[in-house]
Amino acid sequence: MALCISGRIRFDQVIVQLRDGTVEKYQVGVMATNEKQVSSGIMDAFVESIVTNTPPSISGEEGLKSLAVILAAFESQDSKKVVSLS
C-alpha cells in the first residue's frame, strides 16, 4: 500500500491475495531509492560470491521471480486490480 505523506510516496506494506482468497499483509522495511541509498546486503553478497568463486545465495531464477512480483505490484497499484502471477 502506498501512502502519500507531504507529497512524498511511502511504501510501508505489501498486501498479497493468495489463490484461495486469503489475504496476507507484510510490513516493508527501509527501501533504497535514487535519492537515498540503503544497504540491503544483497549486492555485498553478490560481490562476495564473485570474489570467492562460490554460487550466489540468491540464484538468477529466484531473482527473476522476485522481479515478477515487484512488477506485478506496480501494475496492480496503477490498475487498481488484482494481478495474477502464473
N, CA, C and O atoms as a printed pandas DataFrame, in Angstrom:
     atom_number atom_name residue_name chain_id  residue_number  x_coord  y_coord  z_coord
0              1         N          MET        A               1    0.851   -1.157    0.000
1              2        CA          MET        A               1    0.000    0.000    0.000
2              3         C          MET        A               1    0.899    1.223    0.000
3              4         O          MET        A               1    1.860    1.294    0.766
4              5         N          ALA        A               2    0.598    2.157   -0.833
5              6        CA          ALA        A               2    1.383    3.388   -0.892
6              7         C          ALA        A               2    0.650    4.464   -0.112
7              8         O          ALA        A               2   -0.548    4.675   -0.298
8              9         N          LEU        A               3    1.360    5.123    0.740
9             10        CA          LEU        A               3    0.804    6.238    1.479
10            11         C          LEU        A               3    1.481    7.506    1.018
11            12         O          LEU        A               3    2.700    7.532    0.845
12            13         N          CYS        A               4    0.712    8.556    0.818
13            14        CA          CYS        A               4    1.293    9.828    0.404
14            15         C          CYS        A               4    1.309   10.746    1.610
15            16         O          CYS        A               4    0.260   11.105    2.146
16            17         N          ILE        A               5    2.496   11.120    2.029
17            18        CA          ILE        A               5    2.666   11.998    3.181
18            19         C          ILE        A               5    3.489   13.189    2.729
19            20         O          ILE        A               5    4.622   13.039    2.270
20            21         N          SER        A               6    2.913   14.368    2.863
21            22        CA          SER        A               6    3.600   15.605    2.484
22            23         C          SER        A               6    4.137   15.548    1.059
23            24         O          SER        A               6    5.255   15.997    0.805
24            25         N          GLY        A               7    3.371   15.014    0.141
25            26        CA          GLY        A               7    3.781   14.984   -1.252
26            27         C          GLY        A               7    4.806   13.928   -1.598
27            28         O          GLY        A               7    5.276   13.885   -2.734
28            29         N          ARG        A               8    5.165   13.077   -0.658
29            30        CA          ARG        A               8    6.126   12.002   -0.922
30            31         C          ARG        A               8    5.424   10.669   -0.743
31            32         O          ARG        A               8    4.667   10.478    0.208
32            33         N          ILE        A               9    5.677    9.757   -1.654
33            34        CA          ILE        A               9    5.044    8.441   -1.548
34            35         C          ILE        A               9    5.918    7.545   -0.681
35            36         O          ILE        A               9    7.130    7.456   -0.877
36            37         N          ARG        A              10    5.284    6.887    0.272
37            38        CA          ARG        A              10    5.985    5.970    1.162
38            39         C          ARG        A              10    5.301    4.611    1.075
39            40         O          ARG        A              10    4.089    4.509    1.268
40            41         N          PHE        A              11    6.065    3.577    0.786
41            42        CA          PHE        A              11    5.536    2.221    0.752
42            43         C          PHE        A              11    5.902    1.560    2.073
43            44         O          PHE        A              11    7.080    1.427    2.401
44            45         N          ASP        A              12    4.882    1.144    2.834
45            46        CA          ASP        A              12    5.189    0.526    4.117
46            47         C          ASP        A              12    4.532   -0.832    4.302
47            48         O          ASP        A              12    4.709   -1.477    5.336
48            49         N          GLN        A              13    3.766   -1.270    3.293
49            50        CA          GLN        A              13    3.075   -2.534    3.451
50            51         C          GLN        A              13    2.858   -3.180    2.086
51            52         O          GLN        A              13    2.549   -2.500    1.108
52            53         N          VAL        A              14    3.021   -4.487    2.034
53            54        CA          VAL        A              14    2.703   -5.260    0.838
54            55         C          VAL        A              14    1.521   -6.143    1.197
55            56         O          VAL        A              14    1.555   -6.870    2.190
56            57         N          ILE        A              15    0.476   -6.075    0.383
57            58        CA          ILE        A              15   -0.720   -6.884    0.607
58            59         C          ILE        A              15   -0.792   -7.926   -0.501
59            60         O          ILE        A              15   -0.798   -7.587   -1.685
60            61         N          VAL        A              16   -0.847   -9.197   -0.108
61            62        CA          VAL        A              16   -0.859  -10.304   -1.064
62            63         C          VAL        A              16   -2.169  -11.060   -0.923
63            64         O          VAL        A              16   -2.537  -11.487    0.172
64            65         N          GLN        A              17   -2.874  -11.222   -2.044
65            66        CA          GLN        A              17   -4.079  -12.044   -2.049
66            67         C          GLN        A              17   -3.719  -13.374   -2.676
67            68         O          GLN        A              17   -3.332  -13.432   -3.843
68            69         N          LEU        A              18   -3.846  -14.448   -1.904
69            70        CA          LEU        A              18   -3.495  -15.775   -2.373
70            71         C          LEU        A              18   -4.610  -16.356   -3.233
71            72         O          LEU        A              18   -5.736  -15.857   -3.224
72            73         N          ARG        A              19   -4.291  -17.410   -3.973
73            74        CA          ARG        A              19   -5.274  -18.036   -4.873
74            75         C          ARG        A              19   -6.519  -18.523   -4.135
75            76         O          ARG        A              19   -7.608  -18.554   -4.707
76            77         N          ASP        A              20   -6.359  -18.905   -2.860
77            78        CA          ASP        A              20   -7.518  -19.383   -2.099
78            79         C          ASP        A              20   -8.353  -18.236   -1.527
79            80         O          ASP        A              20   -9.319  -18.469   -0.801
80            81         N          GLY        A              21   -7.974  -16.994   -1.856
81            82        CA          GLY        A              21   -8.738  -15.832   -1.423
82            83         C          GLY        A              21   -8.262  -15.198   -0.128
83            84         O          GLY        A              21   -8.682  -14.093    0.214
84            85         N          THR        A              22   -7.390  -15.885    0.593
85            86        CA          THR        A              22   -6.887  -15.292    1.834
86            87         C          THR        A              22   -5.940  -14.136    1.505
87            88         O          THR        A              22   -5.311  -14.102    0.447
88            89         N          VAL        A              23   -5.862  -13.205    2.430
89            90        CA          VAL        A              23   -5.034  -12.019    2.248
90            91         C          VAL        A              23   -3.959  -12.004    3.330
91            92         O          VAL        A              23   -4.244  -12.202    4.511
92            93         N          GLU        A              24   -2.736  -11.768    2.912
93            94        CA          GLU        A              24   -1.619  -11.654    3.845
94            95         C          GLU        A              24   -1.020  -10.264    3.703
95            96         O          GLU        A              24   -0.877   -9.753    2.593
96            97         N          LYS        A              25   -0.670   -9.654    4.831
97            98        CA          LYS        A              25   -0.078   -8.325    4.829
98            99         C          LYS        A              25    1.319   -8.412    5.422
99           100         O          LYS        A              25    1.531   -9.057    6.449
100          101         N          TYR        A              26    2.263   -7.761    4.771
101          102        CA          TYR        A              26    3.655   -7.764    5.210
102          103         C          TYR        A              26    4.146   -6.333    5.361
103          104         O          TYR        A              26    3.958   -5.508    4.467
104          105         N          GLN        A              27    4.767   -6.046    6.479
105          106        CA          GLN        A              27    5.394   -4.739    6.676
106          107         C          GLN        A              27    6.693   -4.709    5.889
107          108         O          GLN        A              27    7.427   -5.697    5.861
108          109         N          VAL        A              28    6.975   -3.605    5.264
109          110        CA          VAL        A              28    8.170   -3.437    4.453
110          111         C          VAL        A              28    9.138   -2.548    5.203
111          112         O          VAL        A              28    8.749   -1.518    5.753
112          113         N          GLY        A              29   10.399   -2.946    5.225
113          114        CA          GLY        A              29   11.424   -2.144    5.881
114          115         C          GLY        A              29   11.855   -0.988    5.009
115          116         O          GLY        A              29   11.158   -0.628    4.061
116          117         N          VAL        A              30   12.964   -0.421    5.310
117          118        CA          VAL        A              30   13.507    0.710    4.563
118          119         C          VAL        A              30   13.825    0.261    3.146
119          120         O          VAL        A              30   14.385   -0.814    2.930
120          121         N          MET        A              31   13.466    1.086    2.201
121          122        CA          MET        A              31   13.706    0.769    0.795
122          123         C          MET        A              31   14.664    1.789    0.202
123          124         O          MET        A              31   14.581    2.980    0.502
124          125         N          ALA        A              32   15.559    1.322   -0.628
125          126        CA          ALA        A              32   16.503    2.215   -1.298
126          127         C          ALA        A              32   15.800    2.943   -2.441
127          128         O          ALA        A              32   14.955    2.375   -3.133
128          129         N          THR        A              33   16.158    4.188   -2.621
129          130        CA          THR        A              33   15.674    4.983   -3.748
130          131         C          THR        A              33   16.881    5.634   -4.406
131          132         O          THR        A              33   17.998    5.529   -3.900
132          133         N          ASN        A              34   16.664    6.296   -5.512
133          134        CA          ASN        A              34   17.767    7.009   -6.149
134          135         C          ASN        A              34   18.284    8.122   -5.247
135          136         O          ASN        A              34   19.479    8.420   -5.249
136          137         N          GLU        A              35   17.392    8.737   -4.480
137          138        CA          GLU        A              35   17.781    9.831   -3.605
138          139         C          GLU        A              35   18.438    9.337   -2.317
139          140         O          GLU        A              35   19.312   10.007   -1.766
140          141         N          LYS        A              36   18.019    8.172   -1.841
141          142        CA          LYS        A              36   18.521    7.659   -0.565
142          143         C          LYS        A              36   18.897    6.194   -0.732
143          144         O          LYS        A              36   18.027    5.332   -0.860
144          145         N          GLN        A              37   20.186    5.917   -0.729
145          146        CA          GLN        A              37   20.657    4.539   -0.879
146          147         C          GLN        A              37   20.726    3.862    0.493
147          148         O          GLN        A              37   21.269    4.420    1.447
148          149         N          VAL        A              38   20.176    2.671    0.571
149          150        CA          VAL        A              38   20.164    1.884    1.804
150          151         C          VAL        A              38   20.747    0.522    1.489
151          152         O          VAL        A              38   20.310   -0.139    0.547
152          153         N          SER        A              39   21.718    0.102    2.259
153          154        CA          SER        A              39   22.344   -1.198    2.006
154          155         C          SER        A              39   21.440   -2.326    2.477
155          156         O          SER        A              39   21.000   -2.353    3.627
156          157         N          SER        A              40   21.172   -3.260    1.566
157          158        CA          SER        A              40   20.372   -4.425    1.928
158          159         C          SER        A              40   21.248   -5.655    2.131
159          160         O          SER        A              40   20.795   -6.679    2.644
160          161         N          GLY        A              41   22.506   -5.541    1.724
161          162        CA          GLY        A              41   23.411   -6.674    1.831
162          163         C          GLY        A              41   23.397   -7.565    0.602
163          164         O          GLY        A              41   24.270   -8.420    0.453
164          165         N          ILE        A              42   22.425   -7.380   -0.280
165          166        CA          ILE        A              42   22.310   -8.239   -1.456
166          167         C          ILE        A              42   23.496   -8.047   -2.394
167          168         O          ILE        A              42   24.092   -9.020   -2.857
168          169         N          MET        A              43   23.834   -6.803   -2.670
169          170        CA          MET        A              43   24.970   -6.549   -3.564
170          171         C          MET        A              43   26.273   -7.021   -2.932
171          172         O          MET        A              43   27.138   -7.559   -3.624
172          173         N          ASP        A              44   26.420   -6.826   -1.627
173          174        CA          ASP        A              44   27.622   -7.299   -0.934
174          175         C          ASP        A              44   27.759   -8.815   -1.074
175          176         O          ASP        A              44   28.850   -9.324   -1.330
176          177         N          ALA        A              45   26.647   -9.531   -0.905
177          178        CA          ALA        A              45   26.673  -10.993   -1.026
178          179         C          ALA        A              45   26.997  -11.410   -2.463
179          180         O          ALA        A              45   27.710  -12.390   -2.682
180          181         N          PHE        A              46   26.470  -10.660   -3.445
181          182        CA          PHE        A              46   26.744  -10.964   -4.845
182          183         C          PHE        A              46   28.229  -10.780   -5.158
183          184         O          PHE        A              46   28.851  -11.639   -5.783
184          185         N          VAL        A              47   28.783   -9.664   -4.721
185          186        CA          VAL        A              47   30.209   -9.409   -4.943
186          187         C          VAL        A              47   31.051  -10.467   -4.244
187          188         O          VAL        A              47   32.036  -10.944   -4.808
188          189         N          GLU        A              48   30.681  -10.837   -3.036
189          190        CA          GLU        A              48   31.407  -11.876   -2.288
190          191         C          GLU        A              48   31.407  -13.193   -3.050
191          192         O          GLU        A              48   32.417  -13.896   -3.069
192          193         N          SER        A              49   30.278  -13.537   -3.682
193          194        CA          SER        A              49   30.223  -14.793   -4.445
194          195         C          SER        A              49   31.159  -14.742   -5.651
195          196         O          SER        A              49   31.741  -15.758   -6.031
196          197         N          ILE        A              50   31.302  -13.570   -6.249
197          198        CA          ILE        A              50   32.234  -13.427   -7.380
198          199         C          ILE        A              50   33.671  -13.529   -6.889
199          200         O          ILE        A              50   34.487  -14.237   -7.481
200          201         N          VAL        A              51   33.978  -12.826   -5.814
201          202        CA          VAL        A              51   35.345  -12.804   -5.282
202          203         C          VAL        A              51   35.785  -14.191   -4.822
203          204         O          VAL        A              51   36.932  -14.584   -5.036
204          205         N          THR        A              52   34.878  -14.929   -4.194
205          206        CA          THR        A              52   35.215  -16.249   -3.651
206          207         C          THR        A              52   34.899  -17.391   -4.618
207          208         O          THR        A              52   35.139  -18.558   -4.309
208          209         N          ASN        A              53   34.354  -17.042   -5.798
209          210        CA          ASN        A              53   34.004  -18.047   -6.800
210          211         C          ASN        A              53   33.060  -19.121   -6.239
211          212         O          ASN        A              53   33.251  -20.319   -6.445
212          213         N          THR        A              54   32.033  -18.640   -5.522
213          214        CA          THR        A              54   31.020  -19.534   -4.957
214          215         C          THR        A              54   29.649  -19.127   -5.511
215          216         O          THR        A              54   29.459  -17.985   -5.929
216          217         N          PRO        A              55   28.705  -20.058   -5.512
217          218        CA          PRO        A              55   27.370  -19.715   -6.026
218          219         C          PRO        A              55   26.737  -18.601   -5.183
219          220         O          PRO        A              55   26.921  -18.561   -3.967
220          221         N          PRO        A              56   25.997  -17.704   -5.827
221          222        CA          PRO        A              56   25.330  -16.644   -5.066
222          223         C          PRO        A              56   24.241  -17.235   -4.169
223          224         O          PRO        A              56   23.676  -18.287   -4.467
224          225         N          SER        A              57   23.958  -16.538   -3.068
225          226        CA          SER        A              57   22.933  -17.043   -2.151
226          227         C          SER        A              57   21.546  -16.968   -2.775
227          228         O          SER        A              57   20.654  -17.725   -2.392
228          229         N          ILE        A              58   21.355  -16.064   -3.731
229          230        CA          ILE        A              58   20.089  -15.950   -4.454
230          231         C          ILE        A              58   20.387  -16.193   -5.931
231          232         O          ILE        A              58   21.159  -15.456   -6.545
232          233         N          SER        A              59   19.776  -17.222   -6.490
233          234        CA          SER        A              59   20.042  -17.558   -7.889
234          235         C          SER        A              59   19.374  -16.551   -8.822
235          236         O          SER        A              59   18.488  -15.801   -8.413
236          237         N          GLY        A              60   19.803  -16.546  -10.055
237          238        CA          GLY        A              60   19.171  -15.696  -11.060
238          239         C          GLY        A              60   17.709  -16.032  -11.241
239          240         O          GLY        A              60   16.888  -15.141  -11.458
240          241         N          GLU        A              61   17.374  -17.313  -11.153
241          242        CA          GLU        A              61   15.979  -17.740  -11.294
242          243         C          GLU        A              61   15.114  -17.167  -10.169
243          244         O          GLU        A              61   14.005  -16.693  -10.413
244          245         N          GLU        A              62   15.627  -17.212   -8.940
245          246        CA          GLU        A              62   14.877  -16.661   -7.803
246          247         C          GLU        A              62   14.770  -15.144   -7.910
247          248         O          GLU        A              62   13.737  -14.564   -7.574
248          249         N          GLY        A              63   15.828  -14.511   -8.374
249          250        CA          GLY        A              63   15.793  -13.063   -8.579
250          251         C          GLY        A              63   14.745  -12.672   -9.608
251          252         O          GLY        A              63   14.051  -11.668   -9.445
252          253         N          LEU        A              64   14.631  -13.464  -10.666
253          254        CA          LEU        A              64   13.637  -13.204  -11.703
254          255         C          LEU        A              64   12.222  -13.344  -11.146
255          256         O          LEU        A              64   11.336  -12.567  -11.504
256          257         N          LYS        A              65   12.005  -14.327  -10.275
257          258        CA          LYS        A              65   10.689  -14.492   -9.644
258          259         C          LYS        A              65   10.355  -13.277   -8.780
259          260         O          LYS        A              65    9.223  -12.794   -8.786
260          261         N          SER        A              66   11.339  -12.793   -8.048
261          262        CA          SER        A              66   11.122  -11.611   -7.215
262          263         C          SER        A              66   10.795  -10.394   -8.063
263          264         O          SER        A              66    9.922   -9.601   -7.711
264          265         N          LEU        A              67   11.498  -10.244   -9.185
265          266        CA          LEU        A              67   11.229   -9.129  -10.089
266          267         C          LEU        A              67    9.801   -9.204  -10.626
267          268         O          LEU        A              67    9.133   -8.178  -10.750
268          269         N          ALA        A              68    9.333  -10.399  -10.943
269          270        CA          ALA        A              68    7.961  -10.564  -11.441
270          271         C          ALA        A              68    6.946  -10.107  -10.397
271          272         O          ALA        A              68    5.937   -9.493  -10.741
272          273         N          VAL        A              69    7.207  -10.402   -9.133
273          274        CA          VAL        A              69    6.311   -9.978   -8.052
274          275         C          VAL        A              69    6.313   -8.455   -7.940
275          276         O          VAL        A              69    5.257   -7.838   -7.803
276          277         N          ILE        A              70    7.488   -7.855   -7.998
277          278        CA          ILE        A              70    7.600   -6.399   -7.889
278          279         C          ILE        A              70    6.881   -5.712   -9.047
279          280         O          ILE        A              70    6.130   -4.759   -8.838
280          281         N          LEU        A              71    7.111   -6.197  -10.265
281          282        CA          LEU        A              71    6.453   -5.589  -11.420
282          283         C          LEU        A              71    4.938   -5.765  -11.356
283          284         O          LEU        A              71    4.197   -4.867  -11.753
284          285         N          ALA        A              72    4.474   -6.902  -10.864
285          286        CA          ALA        A              72    3.033   -7.128  -10.703
286          287         C          ALA        A              72    2.458   -6.183   -9.650
287          288         O          ALA        A              72    1.333   -5.704   -9.792
288          289         N          ALA        A              73    3.222   -5.916   -8.600
289          290        CA          ALA        A              73    2.760   -4.978   -7.569
290          291         C          ALA        A              73    2.587   -3.580   -8.149
291          292         O          ALA        A              73    1.598   -2.907   -7.857
292          293         N          PHE        A              74    3.539   -3.135   -8.968
293          294        CA          PHE        A              74    3.418   -1.832   -9.614
294          295         C          PHE        A              74    2.210   -1.796  -10.558
295          296         O          PHE        A              74    1.464   -0.817  -10.591
296          297         N          GLU        A              75    2.033   -2.871  -11.319
297          298        CA          GLU        A              75    0.893   -2.947  -12.235
298          299         C          GLU        A              75   -0.418   -2.907  -11.468
299          300         O          GLU        A              75   -1.361   -2.229  -11.875
300          301         N          SER        A              76   -0.478   -3.630  -10.362
301          302        CA          SER        A              76   -1.680   -3.657   -9.537
302          303         C          SER        A              76   -1.976   -2.275   -8.962
303          304         O          SER        A              76   -3.130   -1.848   -8.915
304          305         N          GLN        A              77   -0.937   -1.588   -8.530
305          306        CA          GLN        A              77   -1.129   -0.249   -7.987
306          307         C          GLN        A              77   -1.668    0.695   -9.060
307          308         O          GLN        A              77   -2.580    1.479   -8.797
308          309         N          ASP        A              78   -1.110    0.622  -10.258
309          310        CA          ASP        A              78   -1.536    1.501  -11.339
310          311         C          ASP        A              78   -2.956    1.199  -11.810
311          312         O          ASP        A              78   -3.741    2.115  -12.054
312          313         N          SER        A              79   -3.285   -0.093  -11.938
313          314        CA          SER        A              79   -4.583   -0.502  -12.482
314          315         C          SER        A              79   -5.669   -0.620  -11.413
315          316         O          SER        A              79   -6.855   -0.698  -11.730
316          317         N          LYS        A              80   -5.255   -0.631  -10.146
317          318        CA          LYS        A              80   -6.189   -0.825   -9.019
318          319         C          LYS        A              80   -6.923   -2.163   -9.138
319          320         O          LYS        A              80   -8.071   -2.298   -8.715
320          321         N          LYS        A              81   -6.219   -3.168   -9.736
321          322        CA          LYS        A              81   -6.796   -4.502   -9.903
322          323         C          LYS        A              81   -5.816   -5.546   -9.381
323          324         O          LYS        A              81   -4.617   -5.291   -9.269
324          325         N          VAL        A              82   -6.341   -6.715   -9.066
325          326        CA          VAL        A              82   -5.500   -7.835   -8.662
326          327         C          VAL        A              82   -4.751   -8.330   -9.897
327          328         O          VAL        A              82   -5.353   -8.542  -10.950
328          329         N          VAL        A              83   -3.437   -8.513   -9.764
329          330        CA          VAL        A              83   -2.617   -9.028  -10.856
330          331         C          VAL        A              83   -2.183  -10.433  -10.496
331          332         O          VAL        A              83   -1.572  -10.649   -9.449
332          333         N          SER        A              84   -2.492  -11.381  -11.348
333          334        CA          SER        A              84   -2.175  -12.779  -11.098
334          335         C          SER        A              84   -0.782  -13.125  -11.624
335          336         O          SER        A              84   -0.394  -12.690  -12.708
336          337         N          LEU        A              85   -0.046  -13.902  -10.857
337          338        CA          LEU        A              85    1.251  -14.437  -11.292
338          339         C          LEU        A              85    1.038  -15.879  -11.688
339          340         O          LEU        A              85    0.533  -16.669  -10.890
340          341         N          SER        A              86    1.410  -16.238  -12.898
341          342        CA          SER        A              86    1.186  -17.605  -13.390
342          343         C          SER        A              86    2.242  -18.545  -12.865
343          344         O          SER        A              86    2.217  -19.736  -13.173
